[in-house]
């Protein structure tokens, strides 16, 4: 992908070296493209093809996601034993089978089953994906790789979502079945690309020092999850990430209903804000990561949390703003939210790797992924419940979480001070 770009230009753009890693890049893009095709139409697909109501379908999907919560914990030991690439490929293969099963699901229990398999495959893949970056990164480019993965994901989801909308608009139920089939094929294609990728033997970045809970002289891999949970630094990082997960859920769970029901804005405004999110992240993610890579990850994450708090406060203020000011305020708030996302994502992922014991990296990343899964399971009910009590409450809650994360990050910085930066900027390596 970027191997044909001159090194100096590649460095200024904040892009990592992708020579020998194009299959990995392709796997990320194909995976996200297929997911984007169906992402906004899962509930619609089952209501149109099964005869079940929206509430029944929603309950089935929620149950499936709750049942899939332990998947990350089960995935961690597999990563430690078989490696991130093998587990990620198996996760994609499971997702391909699951989405193929969507075509055969006609009853509520069948929806629970196929959605459980799909969620388990997704969790296995995303738990392993951080390890894929560790295998791919070289010369201190880990942060840049995380930025590239985030860019590819947003680009794929955006393009897939647009194509999915066109297919559904022109074909009805048949178009929905076609999207499911294409999504299953995309996961199969990503599986093949990952299986054929041959990473270099040595991952980038130095090993982290032994966690606080590790006894002196403990062999790599000893202690299992008990050792992870005794590592106070990592548990603190997981708690901080859980706070950020709630904020990230405004895109899928809060924004559209707040705009249409709370602010009485037309639905296209919510759609335009979602498009703005994808476009801004795709165009700026690598550049932002390049500009910030000389700073400590904890400082970048603290700054991103403050930017998020301002964005949430601005969203809340729109409930009492005059009508002429609402559109401008919404786009300004979305710009800040997107900026915080581009600041935080690669550095949070980099920190999750830097603080993990290499001998137990799979288990560490599984605990980190559990914060994502837990937040994604709890956020829909909690945010909508707060919204029922008033349009300001969900934004006040999210702003409070963002502000609370700042002192927690500064505490984490003091705890990891001996570690310093996990990797030097690519330009200095």
C-alpha positions in Angstrom: 0.0 0.0 0.0 2.5 2.6 1.1 5.6 0.8 -0.1 5.6 2.9 -3.3 5.6 6.2 -1.4 9.0 7.9 -0.8 10.2 7.3 2.7 10.4 11.1 3.5 6.7 11.6 2.4 5.7 8.4 4.2 7.2 9.7 7.4 5.6 13.1 7.1 2.2 11.5 6.6 2.7 9.3 9.7 2.4 6.1 7.7 4.3 2.9 8.8 6.3 0.7 6.4 4.0 -1.9 5.0 6.4 -3.8 2.8 5.7 -7.5 3.3 2.6 -6.7 5.3 0.1 -6.0 2.5 -1.9 -9.1 3.2 -2.4 -7.9 6.8 -3.5 -4.4 5.5 -5.8 -6.1 3.0 -7.3 -8.3 5.7 -8.1 -5.3 7.9 -9.7 -3.4 5.0 -11.8 -6.4 3.7 -12.9 -7.2 7.2 -14.1 -3.6 7.8 -15.6 -3.2 4.4 -17.8 -6.3 4.8 -18.8 -5.3 8.4 -19.8 -1.9 7.1 -22.2 -3.4 4.6 -24.4 -4.9 7.3 -23.6 -2.9 10.4 -26.6 -0.6 10.2 -29.0 -3.2 8.9 -28.7 -6.2 11.3 -31.9 -5.5 13.2 -33.7 -4.6 10.0 -32.6 -7.8 8.3 -34.0 -10.0 11.0 -37.3 -8.1 11.3 -37.8 -8.4 7.5 -36.8 -12.0 7.2 -38.2 -13.6 10.3 -41.5 -11.9 11.1 -40.3 -11.1 14.6 -40.8 -7.6 16.0 -38.1 -5.1 16.7 -38.2 -5.6 20.4 -37.8 -9.4 20.1 -34.9 -9.1 17.6 -33.2 -6.5 19.8 -33.6 -8.7 22.9 -32.1 -11.7 21.0 -29.1 -9.7 19.9 -28.5 -8.2 23.4 -28.7 -11.7 24.9 -26.2 -13.0 22.3 -23.8 -10.2 23.2 -24.1 -10.8 26.9 -23.5 -14.6 26.4 -20.4 -13.7 24.3 -18.8 -11.6 27.1 -16.5 -14.5 28.3 -15.1 -14.9 24.8 -12.2 -12.5 25.4 -11.2 -14.4 28.6 -11.3 -17.7 26.7 -9.3 -16.2 23.8 -6.4 -14.9 25.9 -4.8 -18.3 26.6 -5.2 -19.3 23.0 -3.3 -16.3 21.9 -0.5 -17.1 24.3 -0.3 -20.7 23.1 -1.0 -20.5 19.3 -0.2 -16.8 18.5 -2.3 -13.8 17.5 -2.3 -14.5 13.8 -3.8 -18.0 14.2 -6.5 -16.9 16.6 -7.4 -13.8 14.5 -7.8 -16.0 11.4 -10.0 -18.5 13.3 -12.1 -15.6 14.6 -12.7 -14.4 11.1 -13.5 -17.9 10.0 -16.0 -18.2 12.8 -17.6 -14.9 11.8 -17.9 -16.1 8.1 -19.8 -19.2 9.3 -21.9 -17.2 11.6 -23.0 -14.7 9.0 -23.7 -17.5 6.6 -26.0 -18.8 9.4 -27.9 -15.5 9.3 -29.5 -16.7 6.1 -30.9 -19.8 7.9 -32.1 -18.1 11.1 -35.9 -17.8 11.3 -36.6 -18.1 15.0 -35.5 -16.1 18.1 -33.3 -18.9 19.4 -31.6 -19.2 16.0 -30.9 -15.4 16.0 -29.3 -15.7 19.4 -27.2 -18.6 18.2 -25.9 -17.0 15.0 -25.4 -13.6 16.7 -23.5 -15.3 19.5 -21.2 -17.0 17.0 -20.7 -13.7 15.1 -19.9 -11.8 18.3 -17.6 -14.5 19.5 -15.7 -14.3 16.2 -15.5 -10.6 16.4 -14.2 -10.6 20.0 -11.6 -13.2 19.1 -10.4 -11.2 16.2 -10.3 -7.8 18.0 -8.6 -9.4 21.0 -5.9 -10.7 18.7 -5.7 -7.7 16.5 -3.4 -5.8 18.9 -1.1 -8.8 18.8 -1.1 -8.6 14.9 0.2 -5.0 15.2 3.0 -6.2 17.5 4.0 -8.8 14.9 3.8 -6.2 12.0 5.4 -3.1 13.6 9.1 -2.6 13.2 11.6 0.2 14.1 9.3 1.8 16.7 6.3 2.2 14.4 3.7 0.6 16.6 1.7 3.8 17.2 1.7 4.4 13.5 0.4 0.9 12.8 -2.4 1.4 15.3 -3.3 4.6 13.6 -3.3 2.9 10.2 -5.5 0.1 11.4 -8.0 2.7 12.8 -7.9 4.5 9.4 -8.5 1.3 7.5 -11.4 0.4 9.8 -13.1 3.7 9.4 -12.6 3.8 5.7 -13.9 0.2 5.3 -16.9 0.8 7.5 -17.8 4.1 5.7 -17.5 2.7 2.2 -19.3 -0.5 3.2 -22.1 1.4 4.9 -22.6 3.6 1.8 -22.7 0.6 -0.5 -25.0 -1.3 1.9 -27.5 1.7 1.9 -27.5 1.7 -1.9 -28.1 -2.1 -2.2 -30.9 -2.0 0.4 -32.6 1.0 -1.2 -32.8 -0.7 -4.5 -33.5 -4.3 -3.6 -35.5 -4.6 -0.4 -35.3 -8.0 1.4 -33.3 -9.5 -1.4 -30.7 -6.8 -1.0 -30.5 -7.5 2.8 -29.8 -11.2 2.0 -27.1 -10.1 -0.5 -25.5 -7.9 2.2 -25.4 -10.9 4.6 -23.8 -13.1 2.0 -21.2 -10.5 1.0 -20.4 -9.9 4.7 -19.8 -13.7 5.1 -17.6 -13.7 2.0 -15.6 -10.7 3.3 -14.7 -12.6 6.5 -13.7 -15.7 4.5 -11.5 -13.5 2.3 -9.9 -11.8 5.4 -9.3 -15.3 6.8 -7.4 -16.4 3.7 -5.3 -13.1 3.7 -4.3 -13.6 7.3 -3.5 -17.2 6.9 -1.2 -16.4 3.9 0.6 -13.5 5.7 4.0 -14.4 7.0 5.1 -11.9 9.7 8.7 -11.2 10.6 10.0 -13.3 13.5 10.8 -10.4 15.8 8.0 -8.0 16.8 8.7 -4.3 17.1 9.2 -2.5 20.4 11.1 -3.6 23.5 9.6 -5.8 26.2 7.8 -4.3 29.1 9.3 -4.8 32.6 7.7 -7.4 34.8 4.3 -6.3 36.3 4.0 -5.5 39.9 2.3 -8.8 40.7 4.9 -11.0 39.3 7.2 -12.8 41.7 10.9 -12.5 41.2 12.2 -15.0 38.7 8.8 -16.0 37.6 8.9 -17.7 34.1 7.0 -16.2 31.2 3.4 -17.3 31.1 3.3 -18.2 34.8 0.4 -17.1 36.9 -2.3 -16.8 34.3 -5.1 -14.3 34.8 -4.3 -14.0 38.5 -1.1 -12.4 37.6 -2.8 -10.0 35.2 -5.3 -9.0 37.9 -2.5 -8.4 40.4 -0.9 -5.9 38.0 -2.4 -2.7 39.4 -1.1 -0.6 36.5 -2.9 -2.7 34.0 -6.1 -2.9 36.0 -6.1 0.9 36.2 -5.6 1.2 32.4 -8.5 -1.2 31.9 -10.7 0.9 34.1 -9.7 4.1 32.3 -10.5 2.4 28.9 -13.9 1.4 30.2 -14.7 5.1 30.8 -13.7 5.9 27.2 -15.8 3.0 25.8 -19.0 4.6 27.1 -18.0 7.8 25.2 -17.3 5.9 22.0 -20.8 4.5 22.0 -22.5 7.8 21.2 -22.1 7.1 17.5 -24.2 4.0 17.5 -26.4 4.4 20.5 -27.1 8.0 21.4 -26.5 10.6 18.7 -29.3 9.9 16.3 -32.0 9.5 19.0 -30.8 12.6 20.8 -30.8 14.7 17.7 -34.2 13.6 16.4 -36.1 13.2 19.7 -34.3 15.6 22.0 -33.4 18.4 19.6 -36.1 17.7 16.9 -33.5 17.8 14.1 -34.1 16.0 10.8 -32.6 12.5 10.6 -30.2 13.6 7.8 -28.3 15.8 10.3 -27.4 12.7 12.3 -26.4 10.9 9.1 -24.1 13.8 8.1 -22.4 13.8 11.5 -21.7 10.1 11.1 -20.2 10.7 7.7 -18.2 13.5 9.2 -16.8 11.2 11.8 -15.6 8.7 9.2 -14.1 11.2 6.9 -12.3 13.2 9.6 -10.8 10.1 11.1 -9.7 8.7 7.8 -8.1 12.0 6.6 -6.4 12.9 9.9 -5.7 9.8 12.0 -2.1 9.1 10.8 -1.2 12.8 10.7 -2.4 13.3 14.2 -0.6 10.3 15.5 2.6 11.5 13.7 2.4 14.9 15.4 1.8 13.4 18.9 4.1 10.4 19.0 6.8 12.4 20.7 4.6 12.8 23.8 3.9 10.3 26.6 0.8 8.2 25.8 -0.7 9.0 29.2 -0.4 12.8 28.4 -2.0 12.3 25.0 -4.8 10.3 26.5 -5.4 12.9 29.2 -5.6 15.6 26.6 -8.0 13.6 24.5 -10.2 13.0 27.6 -10.5 16.7 28.2 -11.3 17.4 24.5 -14.0 14.7 24.8 -15.4 16.4 27.9 -15.7 19.7 26.0 -17.4 17.9 23.1 -20.0 16.2 25.4 -20.7 19.5 27.2 -21.2 21.2 23.8 -23.6 18.5 22.8 -25.5 19.0 26.0 -25.7 22.8 25.6 -27.5 22.3 22.3 -30.6 21.3 24.2 -31.0 24.9 25.4 -29.5 26.7 22.4 -31.5 28.9 20.0 -32.5 27.1 16.8 -30.1 28.9 14.6 -27.1 27.9 16.7 -27.9 24.2 17.0 -26.5 23.0 13.6 -23.2 24.9 14.1 -22.9 23.7 17.7 -23.5 20.1 16.7 -20.8 20.1 14.0 -18.4 21.8 16.3 -19.0 19.2 19.0 -18.6 16.4 16.5 -15.3 17.9 15.3 -14.0 17.8 18.8 -15.2 14.3 19.4 -13.5 13.1 16.2 -10.3 14.9 17.2 -10.3 13.2 20.6 -10.8 9.8 18.8 -7.8 10.4 16.5 -5.7 11.5 19.5 -6.6 8.6 21.8 -7.0 5.4 19.8 -3.5 4.6 18.7 -1.9 5.6 22.0 -4.4 3.7 24.1 -3.7 0.5 22.1 0.0 1.1 22.2 -0.1 1.5 26.0 -2.1 -1.7 26.4 0.8 -3.5 24.7 3.5 -1.6 26.5 2.2 -2.5 29.9 1.5 -6.2 29.1 3.9 -8.9 30.2 5.1 -10.4 26.8 4.8 -13.9 28.3 1.1 -13.3 29.1 0.3 -10.9 26.3 -2.8 -12.8 25.2 -4.3 -12.8 28.6 -3.4 -9.1 29.2 -5.1 -8.1 25.9 -8.1 -10.3 26.7 -8.7 -8.4 30.0 -8.3 -5.1 28.0 -10.7 -6.3 25.4 -13.2 -7.2 28.2 -13.4 -3.5 29.0 -14.6 -2.9 25.5 -17.1 -5.8 25.5 -18.5 -4.8 28.9 -18.9 -1.2 27.9 -20.6 -2.1 24.7 -23.0 -4.3 26.5 -23.9 -1.8 29.3 -23.9 1.4 27.3 -27.1 1.0 25.3 -29.3 0.4 28.3 -27.6 3.0 30.5 -27.4 5.8 28.0 -30.9 5.4 26.8 -32.1 5.2 30.5 -30.4 8.5 31.2 -31.8 10.0 28.1 -35.4 9.1 29.2 -34.8 11.2 32.4 -33.7 14.3 30.3 -31.5 15.2 27.3 -28.7 16.5 29.5 -28.2 13.5 31.7 -26.3 11.1 29.3 -23.9 14.0 28.2 -23.3 15.0 31.8 -22.5 11.3 32.7 -20.1 11.0 29.7 -18.4 14.3 30.5 -17.9 13.3 34.1 -16.3 10.0 33.0 -14.0 11.9 30.7 -12.9 14.3 33.4 -12.4 11.5 35.9 -10.1 9.7 33.5 -7.6 12.6 33.6 -6.3 12.2 37.2 -6.4 8.4 36.7 -4.1 8.8 33.7 -1.8 11.0 35.6 -1.6 8.4 38.4 -0.9 5.8 35.8 1.9 7.9 34.4 3.6 8.0 37.8 3.2 4.2 38.1 4.8 3.6 34.7 7.4 6.4 34.8 10.3 3.9 34.7 8.9 2.5 31.5 8.9 5.8 29.5 7.9 5.6 25.9 7.5 2.1 24.5 9.1 3.1 21.2 10.9 6.0 19.7 9.3 8.0 16.9 9.8 6.3 13.5 11.8 9.2 12.2 14.3 8.9 15.0 14.8 5.2 14.9 
